[in-house]
């Protein structure tokens, strides 16, 4: 593979450029309230956040409903604030992303609801949007995060082929569509592993 084939580099928001987001929140809640992380994730993330991401409920309800269902001894505002408070920039990845912009189009792909997107990426960490060519939030588009339709949308927007895309995400399921379309993917597990695989595809 020729390294100059890549023209667009996509970074996942939470788990790559930012801290892990919901998994970090689940870990804190599990320790604090002695509830299994798996159960917390199934209710808070896979049930209610996914419903909010698909516009079936509001972001406010996505905090209120799991607090009620899990009988958590905190308010929905405290749950929201805990979640936002844990979100920090993954600085080594962020620095590489900024460097890559000298040679490539570099974007973030997210499926955050509008309120969470604004609260985290525009208010708390405004330096993040400023250092990417675009942040594409699939919630705004009404598309699944990393579907064939989303990849096709991005390819058309940036006038490239899916084969010219490199996508980094900490969830394997988000990489399947691009893999099938001939693009390049990196399953992010840690910075050292990510950097090594990145150097296989591009020159840093």
C-alpha positions, 0 to 999 in steps of 0.5 A: 500500500502506498502511504500517499493513498490516504486523503482524509483521516477520521478520528472518533471523538470519545475514546480517541481524541477525547477520553472514553466518555461513557465507559469512564462514567460507568466505571465511576458509578460502578465503584460508587454505587456497587452496580456492575458496569455492564448493567450501567452501560446497558441502561445509560448508554445502550438504551437511553443514550442510543435513544437520544442519539436517534432522536427518540427522546431528548438529552435531558430524558437520557439523563432522567430515565436511567437515574429513575430506572437504576434508582441511583441516589443522585439527580439527573443533573449530578449524573450529567455533570459527572459525565461531562466532568470526566471528559478530557482531551487525550493530549498525545492523540490531539497533538498528532491530529494537529500535526497531520493537518499539514498534509491531510484533511483531518476531521472528528466523527461523533454521534453526540446529541446537540446539547452534549456536543455543544457542552463538551466540544464547544464550551468545555474544550473549544480548542478541539473544534478549532484544530480540526477541518470539521467535526461531523456530528451524525446526530445532526444528519440523522445517520448512524455513526459509522454506517455505509451511508455516513461513509458515503456522505463523507466521501462525497463531501470531501470529493474522495473515495472511501479507499482514501479514508483512514478511520480511528475508533475505539469501538470495532463495530464502528470500523466495519462499514469502512473496512467493507468499503475498502478504506483503512481503519485503526482500532484504538486501544492505547496510544503506543499501539495507535501510533505504531499502526498509524505509521504503517499508513502515513508518514508522521 
